[in-house]
Amino acid sequence: MNGISRRSLGRLTAVAGGAALLSACATTTPARTDASPPGSPRHALGPIKQIKAGLLDVGYTEAGPADGRPVILLHGWPYDIHSYADVSAILADQGFRVIVPYLRGFGSTRFLSADAFRNGQQAALGADVIALMDALHIDRAILGGYDWGGRTANVVASLWPQRVAGLVAVSGYIVVDLAANREPLPPEAAHGWWYQYYFATPRGELGYRRNTKAFNRLIWSSASPLWHFDDAAYDLSAAAFDNPDHADIVIHNYRWRLSLAQGESRYDADEQRLAGKPRITAPTITIASDFDGAAKDGTAYRAIYTGPYQHRVLNRIGHNVPQEAPEQFAAAVVDVDGMITH
């Protein structure tokens, strides 16, 4: 997750100049003003399957017909696959093949080697998606995500455009810019990073390891202040934090973003390409919520998306968009599908 203030004040430095010139091309749909977010998922996910893919034994759920257009939905931190319980059911009913994997460090996903580096950098998570698609014999898919999952979906669409049929990205383009992250931010924006600075310290790492579930519940509440999730909803997702690699992946992810931890050399070329902010050509719908603050109009990242594009704004919705607004997230996937040249 990223702080609200960081998104609203720091996003402009993360995208190449020229976005404002193209902002008039963005289509913004009416804001959400209807029902309150559901307190708990209305649908249950299917049984967890396991498949060896790249460096991982990936846990995932699957719904819908085997011959439907593949949709891969990627969760964020500190959440899990249950963010998509309702979205998955909606899309499966409409004929999509929906796959929802646990990211590395969550749920039943495990490293195949005990010696593998517990790496949380963005290129590694992107490579995980490609390995999963290869293992499942999926050539192209619609990708959807928020938080870590949204970043990962953008990474895949940037580096492997031939594998991405369409994209639904909450908060738009949030690919990490390491150079920009080394620059100081205004005090209000820096305040929004509090947990990242906490993770940068030995005390913070120990605190997260000892208090993972209480810590993550605080993040849920602060990132979605109008979402009155119930204990059952939180407990469903909190079980995913029991993964033995969870804390290692989380701590490395945030330290790597601040250049306080090294990534792996195998991803250097990918990170260099991402630093150049390659344009994303896949049909895309970006979604902004209250969490995005002043950046919710989407103009800061409009220039990145050069294919068919829409931007949607959801008011009174926090960070966990697919769980808080499942109908709207599913509708974006359906609409992206309609934008694809079949």
Disulfide bonds with the S-S distance in Angstrom:
none
